[in-house]
Amino acid sequence: MLADLGCIPVEERVVVDRPFATAAGVSAGIDLALWVAGEVFGARKGSWIEMSLEYAPQPPFGTGAAVTAPPHWVAMGREAMRAERLNAVQDAARRMHEN
């Protein structure tokens, strides 16, 4: 679906494609915020912020990404969201191409 919007999907938590940077998930949003802090204030300050937040994620089940979750769970989840997302992506792509 991302290809309909001109995107290339990757299995990364944080993707930087200047001038854009995006994150894939809740804790990845924290990763992105720390990356931005490092870019703006330097790696030392970014590291200090990470330490002061005590940010050291250790997910208890290890199923927080498609590459680590059981394949049948990934398939079920993707199928459940597919139709809804497909409609939204097609609508967004249509609007992009109209302008």
MIRO-534313 format. One record per residue: residue number from 1; residue in one letter; x, y, z of N, C-alpha, C in turn. Coordinates in steps of 0.2 Angstrom, whole numbers, plus 5000, padded with zeros to 4 digits. Layout:
BEGIN
{rec NUM, 'a', {X, Y, Z}, {X, Y, Z}, {X, Y, Z}},
...
END
This chain:
BEGIN
{rec 1, 'm', {5004, 4994, 5000}, {5000, 5000, 5000}, {5004, 5006, 5000}},
{rec 2, 'l', {5010, 5006, 5003}, {5014, 5012, 5003}, {5017, 5014, 4997}},
{rec 3, 'a', {5018, 5009, 4992}, {5020, 5010, 4985}, {5015, 5015, 4982}},
{rec 4, 'd', {5008, 5014, 4983}, {5003, 5018, 4980}, {5005, 5026, 4982}},
{rec 5, 'l', {5008, 5027, 4987}, {5009, 5034, 4989}, {5017, 5036, 4987}},
{rec 6, 'g', {5020, 5032, 4984}, {5027, 5033, 4982}, {5032, 5032, 4987}},
{rec 7, 'c', {5030, 5027, 4992}, {5035, 5026, 4997}, {5038, 5019, 4996}},
{rec 8, 'i', {5044, 5018, 4999}, {5047, 5011, 4998}, {5047, 5008, 5006}},
{rec 9, 'p', {5043, 5003, 5007}, {5043, 5000, 5014}, {5050, 4997, 5016}},
{rec 10, 'v', {5052, 4998, 5022}, {5058, 4995, 5025}, {5056, 4993, 5032}},
{rec 11, 'e', {5060, 4988, 5034}, {5059, 4986, 5041}, {5064, 4989, 5046}},
{rec 12, 'e', {5063, 4996, 5047}, {5067, 5000, 5051}, {5062, 5003, 5056}},
{rec 13, 'r', {5065, 5004, 5062}, {5061, 5008, 5067}, {5061, 5015, 5066}},
{rec 14, 'v', {5066, 5018, 5064}, {5067, 5025, 5062}, {5070, 5025, 5055}},
{rec 15, 'v', {5066, 5029, 5051}, {5069, 5030, 5044}, {5070, 5038, 5043}},
{rec 16, 'v', {5076, 5039, 5040}, {5077, 5046, 5039}, {5078, 5047, 5031}},
{rec 17, 'd', {5074, 5051, 5028}, {5074, 5052, 5021}, {5074, 5060, 5020}},
{rec 18, 'r', {5079, 5063, 5022}, {5079, 5070, 5022}, {5075, 5074, 5017}},
{rec 19, 'p', {5071, 5078, 5018}, {5070, 5082, 5025}, {5065, 5078, 5030}},
{rec 20, 'f', {5063, 5072, 5028}, {5058, 5069, 5032}, {5062, 5063, 5037}},
{rec 21, 'a', {5059, 5062, 5043}, {5061, 5057, 5047}, {5054, 5054, 5050}},
{rec 22, 't', {5054, 5047, 5050}, {5047, 5044, 5052}, {5049, 5039, 5057}},
{rec 23, 'a', {5044, 5037, 5061}, {5045, 5031, 5066}, {5040, 5026, 5065}},
{rec 24, 'a', {5041, 5020, 5066}, {5036, 5014, 5065}, {5034, 5012, 5072}},
{rec 25, 'g', {5030, 5015, 5076}, {5027, 5013, 5082}, {5028, 5017, 5088}},
{rec 26, 'v', {5025, 5015, 5093}, {5025, 5020, 5099}, {5032, 5020, 5102}},
{rec 27, 's', {5036, 5015, 5104}, {5043, 5016, 5106}, {5048, 5018, 5101}},
{rec 28, 'a', {5046, 5017, 5095}, {5050, 5020, 5089}, {5050, 5027, 5089}},
{rec 29, 'g', {5044, 5030, 5091}, {5043, 5037, 5092}, {5048, 5040, 5097}},
{rec 30, 'i', {5049, 5036, 5102}, {5054, 5039, 5107}, {5061, 5038, 5104}},
{rec 31, 'd', {5063, 5033, 5100}, {5069, 5032, 5096}, {5070, 5038, 5092}},
{rec 32, 'l', {5065, 5040, 5088}, {5065, 5046, 5083}, {5066, 5052, 5087}},
{rec 33, 'a', {5063, 5053, 5093}, {5064, 5059, 5097}, {5071, 5060, 5099}},
{rec 34, 'l', {5074, 5054, 5101}, {5081, 5054, 5104}, {5086, 5056, 5098}},
{rec 35, 'w', {5084, 5053, 5092}, {5088, 5054, 5086}, {5088, 5062, 5084}},
{rec 36, 'v', {5082, 5065, 5085}, {5081, 5072, 5083}, {5086, 5076, 5089}},
{rec 37, 'a', {5085, 5074, 5095}, {5089, 5078, 5100}, {5096, 5077, 5099}},
{rec 38, 'g', {5099, 5071, 5096}, {5106, 5070, 5095}, {5108, 5075, 5089}},
{rec 39, 'e', {5103, 5075, 5084}, {5105, 5079, 5078}, {5105, 5087, 5080}},
{rec 40, 'v', {5100, 5089, 5084}, {5100, 5096, 5086}, {5105, 5098, 5091}},
{rec 41, 'f', {5106, 5094, 5096}, {5110, 5096, 5102}, {5117, 5092, 5102}},
{rec 42, 'g', {5118, 5087, 5098}, {5124, 5083, 5098}, {5122, 5076, 5101}},
{rec 43, 'a', {5127, 5071, 5100}, {5126, 5064, 5102}, {5126, 5064, 5110}},
{rec 44, 'r', {5131, 5068, 5113}, {5132, 5068, 5120}, {5125, 5070, 5123}},
{rec 45, 'k', {5122, 5075, 5121}, {5116, 5077, 5124}, {5110, 5072, 5123}},
{rec 46, 'g', {5110, 5069, 5117}, {5105, 5064, 5115}, {5106, 5058, 5120}},
{rec 47, 's', {5112, 5056, 5121}, {5114, 5050, 5125}, {5111, 5052, 5133}},
{rec 48, 'w', {5113, 5058, 5135}, {5111, 5060, 5142}, {5103, 5060, 5142}},
{rec 49, 'i', {5100, 5062, 5137}, {5092, 5062, 5138}, {5090, 5055, 5138}},
{rec 50, 'e', {5093, 5051, 5134}, {5091, 5043, 5134}, {5092, 5041, 5141}},
{rec 51, 'm', {5098, 5042, 5144}, {5100, 5040, 5151}, {5095, 5043, 5156}},
{rec 52, 's', {5093, 5049, 5156}, {5089, 5052, 5161}, {5082, 5050, 5160}},
{rec 53, 'l', {5080, 5047, 5154}, {5073, 5044, 5154}, {5073, 5037, 5156}},
{rec 54, 'e', {5079, 5034, 5157}, {5080, 5027, 5158}, {5077, 5023, 5153}},
{rec 55, 'y', {5078, 5025, 5147}, {5075, 5022, 5141}, {5079, 5016, 5138}},
{rec 56, 'a', {5077, 5010, 5140}, {5081, 5004, 5138}, {5075, 4999, 5137}},
{rec 57, 'p', {5071, 4999, 5132}, {5066, 4995, 5131}, {5068, 4987, 5131}},
{rec 58, 'q', {5064, 4984, 5134}, {5065, 4976, 5134}, {5058, 4973, 5134}},
{rec 59, 'p', {5055, 4973, 5128}, {5048, 4970, 5128}, {5048, 4963, 5131}},
{rec 60, 'p', {5043, 4961, 5135}, {5043, 4955, 5138}, {5041, 4949, 5134}},
{rec 61, 'f', {5038, 4950, 5128}, {5036, 4944, 5124}, {5040, 4944, 5117}},
{rec 62, 'g', {5043, 4949, 5115}, {5047, 4949, 5109}, {5043, 4948, 5103}},
{rec 63, 't', {5037, 4950, 5103}, {5033, 4950, 5097}, {5031, 4957, 5094}},
{rec 64, 'g', {5035, 4962, 5096}, {5033, 4969, 5094}, {5034, 4971, 5087}},
{rec 65, 'a', {5037, 4966, 5083}, {5038, 4968, 5076}, {5036, 4962, 5071}},
{rec 66, 'a', {5035, 4963, 5065}, {5033, 4958, 5061}, {5038, 4952, 5060}},
{rec 67, 'v', {5045, 4954, 5060}, {5050, 4950, 5059}, {5051, 4945, 5066}},
{rec 68, 't', {5048, 4947, 5071}, {5049, 4943, 5077}, {5043, 4939, 5080}},
{rec 69, 'a', {5037, 4942, 5077}, {5030, 4939, 5079}, {5029, 4932, 5075}},
{rec 70, 'p', {5025, 4928, 5078}, {5023, 4922, 5074}, {5020, 4924, 5067}},
{rec 71, 'p', {5022, 4921, 5062}, {5020, 4922, 5055}, {5012, 4922, 5055}},
{rec 72, 'h', {5009, 4917, 5058}, {5002, 4917, 5057}, {4998, 4923, 5061}},
{rec 73, 'w', {5001, 4926, 5066}, {4999, 4932, 5069}, {4999, 4938, 5065}},
{rec 74, 'v', {5005, 4938, 5061}, {5006, 4944, 5057}, {5001, 4944, 5051}},
{rec 75, 'a', {5000, 4938, 5048}, {4995, 4937, 5043}, {4988, 4939, 5045}},
{rec 76, 'm', {4986, 4937, 5051}, {4980, 4938, 5053}, {4979, 4946, 5054}},
{rec 77, 'g', {4984, 4949, 5057}, {4984, 4956, 5059}, {4983, 4960, 5052}},
{rec 78, 'r', {4988, 4958, 5047}, {4988, 4962, 5041}, {4981, 4961, 5037}},
{rec 79, 'e', {4978, 4955, 5038}, {4972, 4954, 5034}, {4966, 4958, 5037}},
{rec 80, 'a', {4966, 4958, 5044}, {4961, 4962, 5048}, {4961, 4969, 5046}},
{rec 81, 'm', {4967, 4972, 5045}, {4968, 4979, 5043}, {4968, 4981, 5036}},
{rec 82, 'r', {4969, 4976, 5032}, {4970, 4977, 5025}, {4965, 4981, 5021}},
{rec 83, 'a', {4958, 4979, 5022}, {4953, 4982, 5018}, {4952, 4990, 5020}},
{rec 84, 'e', {4952, 4991, 5027}, {4952, 4998, 5029}, {4957, 5002, 5027}},
{rec 85, 'r', {4963, 5000, 5028}, {4969, 5003, 5026}, {4970, 5004, 5018}},
{rec 86, 'l', {4968, 4999, 5014}, {4968, 5000, 5007}, {4963, 5005, 5005}},
{rec 87, 'n', {4957, 5006, 5007}, {4953, 5011, 5006}, {4956, 5018, 5007}},
{rec 88, 'a', {4959, 5019, 5013}, {4961, 5025, 5015}, {4967, 5027, 5011}},
{rec 89, 'v', {4972, 5022, 5009}, {4978, 5023, 5005}, {4975, 5025, 4998}},
{rec 90, 'q', {4971, 5022, 4995}, {4968, 5023, 4988}, {4965, 5030, 4988}},
{rec 91, 'd', {4961, 5032, 4993}, {4958, 5039, 4993}, {4964, 5044, 4994}},
{rec 92, 'a', {4969, 5043, 4998}, {4974, 5048, 4999}, {4978, 5048, 4992}},
{rec 93, 'a', {4980, 5042, 4989}, {4983, 5042, 4983}, {4980, 5046, 4977}},
{rec 94, 'r', {4973, 5045, 4977}, {4969, 5048, 4972}, {4969, 5056, 4973}},
{rec 95, 'r', {4969, 5058, 4979}, {4969, 5065, 4981}, {4976, 5068, 4979}},
{rec 96, 'm', {4981, 5064, 4980}, {4988, 5067, 4978}, {4989, 5068, 4971}},
{rec 97, 'h', {4986, 5063, 4967}, {4987, 5064, 4960}, {4982, 5069, 4957}},
{rec 98, 'e', {4977, 5071, 4960}, {4972, 5076, 4958}, {4975, 5083, 4958}},
{rec 99, 'n', {4980, 5084, 4963}, {4983, 5090, 4964}, {4989, 5091, 4960}},
END
